[in-house]
Amino acid sequence: APRAAPRAPSIPRGASLPHTTGQASRTVRAMGFGATFEAQAQARPNERANYVRYAAFKEKLLAMAAKGNLRRDSAAREGFARDYQAEVDRLTRFAGSSVESIWMRIDLVHGELPADAKDPKAQKISLYRVQDIEQDIDDLGKEILSFREFMSSNVEAFQHIAQKFDQMLRESGVKAKSPLDASAFSAKRDEVERLVETFLVLLSDLYARARRTKNNKEGGDAVWVPPESFQRKTTKYWVKAEDLLAVKFQIIKHLPLLIFGRKQGGKTEEGGSLSFVSQNEETLRDSQKISSVYYDTEDLQVYHNRLLRHDFASLVRVRWYGERDDSLEFPLFVERKVHREFWTGNKSVKERCPIDQGDLSAALDLGRMPPGLTKDDKSGALLASIQSFLREGGKKQVPMVRTQYMRSAYQEATSNAVRISIDTDLKMVRERGAPRREGDWCRDMAAPLPPCDVVDFPYAVLEVKLQDEPAPWVNELTEGGMLVAVPKFSKFQNGMALLYPSKLRNSPWWFLPDGKGGMTPANFEEMADTRDPYLEKANPAFFGEAKAPAPAGGNPSGAGK
């Protein structure tokens, strides 16, 4: 059955609200944004005085409209512009002082907390004080989230006031010498947006230090080393962009950010402080770019086997971190994922072996072993098995789809028991038949990218990997309303289904009939609707495994046309 008609769309945040044209007073009275803005300000009584005085500006516009003759009343126009600029300056100063306050509070907490149990300061601080500091960190996180929303809301308020004033001038036949300018405050908002990621990393460090001190554990020098083989229970979720930061702040209370090659807790040299101006800015980013190229046959045999979840259904991909260059020594990883049916009692496994880029084509296309590896080595044996799989059944597998995204990971450096990752800015890109640089093995991303060759995924993908049963805080996170579960969601399957629709026999279970004979991915609200009979029958969470994937329909979203 076709999916239900979509709900009426809400007005996007920051969009102009509908209004009637004509008299200036009618224009002002149509400022529907004001009620929402004032409600936000009233909900924060301690910050109310720092918001744009939106109601006062609205009254000024109404008074000017009632007085009339705005074309000749240059004093009223110039006075309004001066008041507007003064308000911009006032909020810009407040924003600057707020940023400085956050920096100082983080620095103070960092200076008081021991790095771990080995730190001499650990013997001088009480458990009660550590608990108080944790509450301070909680308050800082809430303040940062609130401050970010404050900045965005006030940028919108300035925009609305300027738009209404400009419209009033036009309707009065006045040509403004220069538009109202809130660029200084907008620039400060952009600065805050950039800093939020840095604040997230630093608060993660502080929480990690507090946990280690409370639990009398060492680990300030620990740097995570990825294991060659993973056995884990995985559940995936979608997260809306507007909830993403709140979700991240909730996670770091329990798990630290895992930044490859970086010590957790922000450990510094003896006598050093967390001097943010001296820190390499790159180390304070909470995510890194990950790219993977997936292999399949021309008839999508791997895709369909993985979709049907046959026991031992395997998948090969080549993964790298950061921006790939054309050097022969650029580090790549050849990875194999093997699915095991739940009734076997065995867990699905991901294995990987490192390989230099210069050796990749010979290894995967020609079946040659890279220099220094033999089939007697662990990595060599895995690579030999992958080589055989890529030619299994006489069908050669080739690069078919690429995924790329920014990943933030959360895990203790000394344990693989719980790992949470969040992938944002997710793109799925066609590899088959794509342009390549001479001698290269995958798509040249510097070449023009036609819209039909790329899928932009609308949500962040959060993944929880557990070796044992989840802790209570994990359940609170996943059941808190900001996540919707999408069991067995696959970036590979989603990309293949959208980029090669004519080759499909079945669609992924999270696809829904579009009422036109095709299948399209469900949206967040549709996935959250547990009453949807189509998704209930297809969802593997209800039956342990999917019984029958959705039959393939027409072109899902125009991709591949």
C-alpha positions, 0 to 999 in steps of 0.5 A: 500500500502506498504510504500515507500522505505527508503531514503539512510541512512546518515553516523552516527555521529562519524562513520568512513567514507569509504576510500580506502586502499593502499598508505598512501597519498590516506588514508589521502585524503579520510578524508571526515570528515574534510570538515564537521568539518572545516565548523562547526569551521568556523561557530563559528568564536569566537571559531575557535581558540579553535577547534582542528587544524584538517587541520594542522594535515592533512597536517602533515600526507600528508607531512609524506606520501609524504616524504615516508620511514615512517618506518625509520623516527622515528623522524617524528612519535614521533614529530607527537605524541608530537604535538597530545598530546599537542593539547589534553592538550590545548583543555582539559585546554580550556574545564576546564576553559569553565566549570568554566566560566559557573559555575561562570556566573550562580552563579553571575546571581543567586546572583543578582536575587531576589527569588520572589516578597517577596525577599528584593532584589526585591525592589532594582532591576529595570525591565530593569535590569531583562530583561537584566539578562534574555538575559544573561540567554538566552546567557548562554543557547546558550553557553552551547548548543554550548559548548556541540557540541564543545566537541563532535565535537572535540572528533570526530576530535581527533578520526579521526586523531588517526585512520588515523595515526594508519592506516598510520603506519600499511600500512608502516609496523610500529608497534606503541609503544602506540596509540595516546591518547585523553582520557583526553579530552574524559573524560572532554567531559563526564563530560560536558555531565553530567553537562549539565543536572545540568546546565539545572536545574539551568537555569530553576531556574534563568528563574523562578526567573526572571519571578516572579520578572517581574510579581511581584509574590510570589511563591519561597516557592511553592512546587507542589502537584499533584491533584487527578483528571486531566481534560486536552487537550493533544497533543503528539509529537516525538523528535529526540535525537539530538534535545532534549536538544535544546527543553528543553532549549526552554521550560524553558524560559517559564515554570520551571522544576517541580521536585517533592518535590523541591522548584522552583527557587532554593530558599536558606536560607538567606545569602546562595548562590547557592553553587553547591558543597553543593547542593545534586546532586540528586536534580539537575537531571532534570528527574526521573524514572517512571514505570507503569504496565497496565492491560488488558484481555487475548484477549486485550479487553481494548487495542481494546476499547481504540484503537477504542476510544469508549466513556468511554473506560477506562484503569487501571494502577499501577504507581510508581516513582523511583526504586521499592523495595520489602517493603510492605509500598512502595508507589504506585498509582492505576490510571484510565484513562477514554476517553470521545468522543469529541462530548460529550463536556466532557473532558477525565479524569485521576483519581488516589488513593494512595496505599501501595504495601502490599495492592495492590494484595488483592485490585486488585486481590481479590477485598478487600479494604485496611485498612483505606479506605471505599467505602464512601471515595473519594479514596475508591469509586474510588478504588471500581469502579476500582475493578469492572471494572477489572472484567467487563463482567466476564473477569479478567484483569491482568498485561500485559505490563510495561512502564518505562522511565525518565520523565522531567516535566515543570509546574508552581508549583502554576498552572496546566494550562500548563504542558509539559512532556518529556519522554526519554529512553522509554521501553515497557516490557511484563508482562504476563507470566514473572518471578516474585519474590515469593509473588510479583505482577509484573515482576522481572526486575533483572531476564534476559530480553529476547529481545522478551520481551522488546521494546526500543522506538527510540524517546523521547515523548513530551506531552503538556497538556492544560486546555485552549488555548495554549500561542503563545510560545507553538505554536512556540515550536510545530511548530518549526520543532524539533517536529512531532505531533503524536496525540493520541499516546499511550505507552500502545497501542504501547507496546501491539501491538509490544509484543502481535501481534498474539492477534491483530485485529487492529494496532495503527494508527501510524503503517504502512504496511511493505510490507510483510503483517505486520505493523510496527511503522512509523519513524520520517520522515514518521510521518512528511510527511503530503503527506502520504495517509495512515497516512492522512486517519488514523490520528485522527487530520484530523477528530477529531477522528480516523475513522478506526484503521489499520488492524492488520498484522503480527509480527511488529518487531520480538517482541514476536517471 
